Amino acid sequence: MKLTAFILPRCPYCLQMRELVEELRAERDELAAVEIDFIDESAQPELADRYDYYRVPSFFLGGKKLYEASPLWTRTEAKRRLSAMFDELLENK
C-alpha cells in the first residue's frame, strides 16, 4: 500500500509529521507495510496541482485525501489524527 504525501522541506508541520510517522511506526509494526511517497510541492508543482488540498502536509491514497494538517493542532492532536488515518487505511485495505 502506497500513500502520497505532499510536503514543503522547511515546513515545521511537515517536519513534525515525519517525526510523528516515525514514532507511530516504532509503536505499531503493521505500519511497516505502508509506503509513503513524499512529494515536495515546490519542486513538483505540476503534480501537486492535480490534487485537492490547501495545507501541507497532506496525505492521499490515489486521488482520495486522507489527511490534511492544520496549524491549530497540537502535536498530540496531529499524532492522534495520523494514527486514526493509518487505522482507517489498514481496516479498509
N, C-alpha and C positions, 0 to 999 in steps of 0.2 A: 504494500500500500504506500502510495507516494503523495505527499502534500506539497503544495506550492505556497511559499511564504514570501510576501513582499516586505522588504525592509529598506532602511537607509543606514549606511555604515556608521554614522555618528549619532544616530537617534538614540537617546537614553532609554526609551521604551523598548526599542529593538534589542539593545544590549541586555536589558533586564530580561526580556522574553527568552533570549538564548540561554541565559543563566537558569531561568526557571524551567525550561525544557530539559536542560541537563540534570537539574535537581529531580524532576519528575522521572526521568529515565533511570536515575540511580535508585529511586524508590520503587519503581514499577518495571519489572523485567519485560513485560509484554509490550512496552513501548519501543523496544529494540526493533520490532517488526515495522515500525512506522518510519519511512524515509521522508526527509524534508529537503526540498529543493529551495534554497534561499536565493531570492532574486533581488538584486539591488535595483530599485526602481529608477534611480538616477542614471544608471548605466544601461538599462534596457527599457526606456520609456515607451517604446512601441509595443512591447509585451505587456507592460503594466497598464497601458491604456485599454487593453482588451478586457480588463477585469473591473468589476464594480465595487470600489472601496474608496474611502476618504482618508483613512489614517493607516499608518504603519505602526506596528506590524499587523498584517492581515494574512490569514490562512485560507486556502481554498483546496477543495478536493474536486478536480475537474473544474467546472465553472461555478460550483456551489461554494459560497462563502461560509466558513465555519467559525471564524473568529476575526474580530476587528477590535484592536485595543482602544482604550480611552485614557486620556491623560488624567482623568479624575480618579482612576482606580489606584488603590494602594497596591503594594507588592503582593500582599496576601490575597487581595481580590483578583489580581491578574493571574496568580498561580491557581486559584480556585477555578477560574474560568477556563484556563488552559487545560486543567485536569478534566473538567466537565467536557470540553471539546474532545479530548482523547477518549473519554468514556463513551461518548456517543459514537465516535468513529469506530471504536473496536466492537461495540454492540451491534452495529449495522454493517459490518464487513461481509 
